Amino acid sequence: QVQLVESGGGLVRPGGSLRLSCAASGFTVSSYFMSWVRQAPGKGLERVAEIGTFEMGGTTYADSVKGRFTIYRDHPKNVLYLQMNDLKPEDTAEYYCQRQTGMIRGQGTQVTVSS
């Protein structure tokens, strides 16, 4: 059974950092294009970062997070990560990891950036 479980969200002050984790089961993370998407209150889904497969590597980022967020994976652990630095109030959202094939998402983890 394909499943994604996010964790690592929380409340952080502006300028702080968080690392989100996404534990995958039922498939191998490095074999699929994977992304982190977020949804702020009252807004649509925004893809903030994407990573290619082991064979077709590479990462892309939304302009809004470029230089502050890093997407990466741990192949042996089958976990996808999102390192978020210099967080801003506008980063407040529910964050989901997503397998691009089939648009499969987890249940999400809430990130709130506030002083």
Order of alpha helices (4+ residues) and beta strands (2+ residues): beta-beta-beta-beta-beta-beta-beta-beta-beta-beta-beta
